[in-house]
Amino acid sequence: MSIFGKLSFKDQAFKLREDAILDATTGVLASKGFDLMTMDDVANLIGISKPSLYKHFKSKEDLVGAAMIRLLEGANEQLGKLPDEMGPRDKLAALLEWALRVRLEGGLPFLPSTSNAVREMLMRNLSYVAKVLKLNSQLEKLVQQAQKLGELNPEMPTDVILYSYYARTCDPAVDYLQRFSKMGKEEIISQMLRVCFEGLCKNS
């Protein structure tokens, strides 16, 4: 049974509006960034009053935190859907493909900002931190497994591989390719996966 089957009509409407708010927040964050984003931007984008918006989220910080939590929940859900027989490198590639697709459709990267204020704000959100730790633990294990199998360089520190992997989700090359190249989304995703897992040098 879906979550909506357990909710009253009023609660369903509230949940749908909340989803619309988070969609709008994601769009505004992607285009304007955290510092320039306002609650008015989000309210105006979906056509509700600011008091109505505050019924769902008490502040811009709460709103952005919820948007990032939804992204992390989506990532964890994607990992959970992958078949057990899939190898660790293939799982990492599948999740990165999903993340790039989300990004190219106007979503947010795993690493939301280089802003210290944003990082500190998110680190105060205990729910966000818990979900980050869960995802990081799963991905770290996949990297270690892939290294043991020789699918990823075993001589490279695990942290270097893991954080380089995260960085691919917010690589500005994605934006440049989308704006200035003749590539479609699928080709951009394919080439970014090649860069991540095969590097820039021609295989001998």
C-alpha positions as CSV (number, residue, x, y, z in Angstrom):
1,M,0.0,0.0,0.0
2,S,1.3,3.5,-0.9
3,I,1.8,6.1,1.8
4,F,-1.3,8.0,0.4
5,G,-3.5,5.0,1.1
6,K,-2.8,5.5,4.8
7,L,-3.5,9.2,4.9
8,S,-6.7,11.2,5.0
9,F,-7.7,13.4,2.1
10,K,-6.5,16.5,4.0
11,D,-3.2,14.9,4.8
12,Q,-2.8,13.7,1.2
13,A,-3.3,17.3,0.0
14,F,-0.8,18.5,2.6
15,K,1.8,16.0,1.5
16,L,1.3,16.8,-2.2
17,R,1.7,20.5,-1.5
18,E,4.9,19.7,0.5
19,D,6.3,17.7,-2.4
20,A,5.5,20.7,-4.7
21,I,7.3,23.0,-2.3
22,L,10.4,20.8,-2.3
23,D,10.3,20.6,-6.1
24,A,10.2,24.4,-6.3
25,T,13.0,24.7,-3.7
26,T,15.2,22.4,-5.7
27,G,14.6,24.5,-8.8
28,V,15.4,27.8,-7.0
29,L,18.5,26.4,-5.3
30,A,19.8,25.0,-8.6
31,S,19.3,28.4,-10.4
32,K,20.0,31.0,-7.6
33,G,21.9,29.2,-4.9
34,F,21.2,29.2,-1.1
35,D,22.4,32.8,-0.4
36,L,20.1,34.4,-3.0
37,M,17.1,32.1,-2.5
38,T,14.2,33.5,-0.5
39,M,11.0,32.0,0.9
40,D,9.2,34.5,-1.4
41,D,10.9,32.8,-4.4
42,V,9.5,29.4,-3.5
43,A,6.0,30.7,-2.5
44,N,5.7,32.6,-5.8
45,L,6.9,29.8,-7.9
46,I,4.1,27.5,-6.8
47,G,1.5,30.2,-6.3
48,I,0.9,30.0,-2.5
49,S,1.2,32.7,0.2
50,K,4.2,32.9,2.4
51,P,2.2,32.1,5.5
52,S,1.0,28.9,3.8
53,L,4.6,28.0,3.1
54,Y,5.5,28.6,6.7
55,K,2.9,26.0,7.7
56,H,5.1,23.4,6.1
57,F,8.6,24.8,6.8
58,K,9.5,27.3,9.6
59,S,12.6,28.7,7.8
60,K,14.7,28.7,4.7
61,E,17.2,26.5,6.6
62,D,14.4,23.9,7.3
63,L,13.3,24.0,3.7
64,V,16.7,23.4,2.2
65,G,17.4,20.7,4.8
66,A,14.3,18.9,3.7
67,A,15.2,19.2,0.1
68,M,18.6,17.7,0.7
69,I,17.1,14.9,2.9
70,R,14.8,14.0,0.1
71,L,17.7,13.7,-2.3
72,L,19.6,11.4,0.2
73,E,16.5,9.3,0.7
74,G,16.2,9.0,-3.1
75,A,19.9,7.9,-3.3
76,N,19.4,5.3,-0.5
77,E,16.3,4.0,-2.2
78,Q,18.1,3.6,-5.5
79,L,20.9,1.7,-3.8
80,G,18.3,-0.6,-2.2
81,K,16.8,-1.4,-5.6
82,L,20.0,-2.6,-7.2
83,P,20.2,-6.4,-7.5
84,D,22.5,-8.3,-5.0
85,E,24.3,-10.0,-7.9
86,M,25.5,-6.6,-9.3
87,G,29.2,-6.0,-8.6
88,P,30.3,-3.1,-6.4
89,R,31.7,-1.0,-9.3
90,D,28.5,-1.5,-11.3
91,K,26.5,-0.4,-8.3
92,L,28.6,2.8,-7.9
93,A,28.2,3.5,-11.6
94,A,24.4,2.9,-11.4
95,L,24.0,5.3,-8.5
96,L,26.2,8.0,-10.2
97,E,24.1,7.6,-13.4
98,W,21.0,8.2,-11.3
99,A,22.5,11.2,-9.6
100,L,23.7,12.8,-12.9
101,R,20.2,12.3,-14.3
102,V,18.7,14.0,-11.3
103,R,21.2,16.8,-11.7
104,L,20.5,17.3,-15.5
105,E,16.8,17.5,-14.8
106,G,17.3,20.4,-12.4
107,G,17.9,18.5,-9.2
108,L,20.7,19.0,-6.7
109,P,24.1,17.3,-6.4
110,F,25.1,15.3,-3.3
111,L,27.5,18.1,-2.3
112,P,25.2,21.0,-2.2
113,S,27.6,24.0,-1.9
114,T,31.1,25.1,-1.2
115,S,29.5,27.7,1.2
116,N,30.7,27.3,4.8
117,A,27.3,28.7,6.0
118,V,25.4,26.1,4.1
119,R,27.6,23.2,5.3
120,E,27.3,24.4,8.9
121,M,23.5,24.8,8.5
122,L,23.2,21.2,7.2
123,M,25.5,19.8,9.9
124,R,23.0,21.2,12.5
125,N,20.2,19.2,10.9
126,L,20.4,15.8,12.7
127,S,18.2,14.0,10.2
128,Y,20.3,15.2,7.3
129,V,23.5,14.1,9.1
130,A,22.1,10.7,9.9
131,K,21.2,10.1,6.3
132,V,24.5,11.3,5.0
133,L,26.3,8.9,7.4
134,K,24.1,6.0,6.2
135,L,24.8,6.7,2.5
136,N,28.5,7.4,3.1
137,S,28.9,4.1,4.9
138,Q,27.2,2.1,2.1
139,L,29.3,3.8,-0.6
140,E,32.5,3.4,1.4
141,K,31.9,-0.3,1.6
142,L,31.2,-0.5,-2.1
143,V,34.5,1.3,-2.9
144,Q,36.4,-1.1,-0.6
145,Q,34.8,-4.1,-2.1
146,A,35.6,-2.8,-5.6
147,Q,39.2,-2.3,-4.6
148,K,39.5,-5.8,-3.2
149,L,38.2,-7.2,-6.5
150,G,40.5,-5.0,-8.5
151,E,37.6,-3.1,-10.1
152,L,39.0,0.1,-8.6
153,N,42.7,1.0,-7.9
154,P,43.6,-0.8,-4.7
155,E,46.7,1.4,-4.3
156,M,44.6,4.6,-4.0
157,P,43.3,5.6,-0.6
158,T,39.6,4.8,-0.3
159,D,38.7,8.3,0.8
160,V,40.3,9.8,-2.4
161,I,38.1,7.5,-4.5
162,L,35.0,8.1,-2.4
163,Y,35.2,11.9,-2.4
164,S,36.2,12.1,-6.1
165,Y,33.1,10.0,-6.7
166,Y,30.9,12.5,-4.8
167,A,32.5,15.4,-6.7
168,R,31.3,14.0,-10.0
169,T,27.7,14.7,-8.9
170,C,28.5,18.5,-8.7
171,D,31.2,18.7,-11.4
172,P,30.7,22.0,-13.3
173,A,31.6,20.2,-16.5
174,V,28.1,18.8,-16.5
175,D,26.7,22.4,-16.6
176,Y,29.1,23.4,-19.4
177,L,28.3,20.4,-21.5
178,Q,24.6,20.9,-21.1
179,R,24.8,24.6,-22.0
180,F,27.5,24.7,-24.6
181,S,28.0,21.3,-26.2
182,K,25.8,19.5,-28.7
183,M,25.5,16.5,-26.5
184,G,22.1,15.3,-25.2
185,K,21.6,14.3,-21.6
186,E,22.2,10.6,-22.2
187,E,25.6,11.3,-23.9
188,I,26.6,13.7,-21.1
189,I,25.9,11.0,-18.6
190,S,27.7,8.4,-20.6
191,Q,30.8,10.5,-20.9
192,M,30.8,11.6,-17.3
193,L,30.7,8.0,-16.2
194,R,33.7,7.3,-18.5
195,V,35.7,10.1,-17.0
196,C,34.9,8.9,-13.5
197,F,35.7,5.2,-14.0
198,E,38.1,5.2,-16.9
199,G,39.9,8.5,-16.6
200,L,41.1,10.8,-19.4
201,C,44.0,8.7,-20.7
202,K,43.6,6.3,-23.6
203,N,43.8,2.7,-22.5
204,S,46.9,0.9,-23.7
